[in-house]
Amino acid sequence: MKKFDKNYLYFGVFLLFSLISWLIKFDLGIKVWDNFLVFAKDMVLILPPAFILIGLFDVWAKRESVEKHFGNNSNPLRFLWSVLLASTTVGGTFVAFPLANSMYHKGAKYSSIITYITSASLFMIPMSIMEASMLGIRFTVIRLIGSLPFIIIGAIMLEKYFEKSRYQLPLITDDK
């Protein structure tokens, strides 16, 4: 069975489970369905505008600019640019991975991409504001500054590993 067919099968089983849960008033199944609806609504609201912005980045951001700030000839400021770009990315990793793919195809180094992806889940401005309001600005600043060296060191180590093993990201095709 193809993976595509399995996904439909799994979703069908999920729908059947949800329907049976609703009919027999199985509380856990009803809560799972409710959580699915909340998640699906969030995705419908976040993803279309996010993908429009990703498309605009893909069209408007010149390859030369990406290479200059994130590529092989960029200076260590590329880590700062990656963190700043990630902190303004709305939608977390749902948006970060497609944007990182676009950066890769425009000539960004692996370390810049890995820094961007990691920072997209740690440095989001709305999350940091909420965290600071609940846990205090001092905690948030310590967490952000404390995370930064580990992100950068990890990104550099992964880049060196990828280069040593001559890793290339696979091309995405429509072949199943």
Secondary structure, DSSP 8 states (H G I E B T S, - for coil): --HHHHHHHHHHHHHHHHHHHHHHT-HHHHHHHHHHHHHHHHHHHHHHHHHHHHHHHHHHS-HHHHHHHHSTT--THHHHHHHHHHHT-TTTHHHHHHHHHHHHHTT--HHHHHHHHHHHHH--HHHHHHHHHHH-HHHHHHHHHHHHHHHHHHHHHHHHHHHHTT-------S--
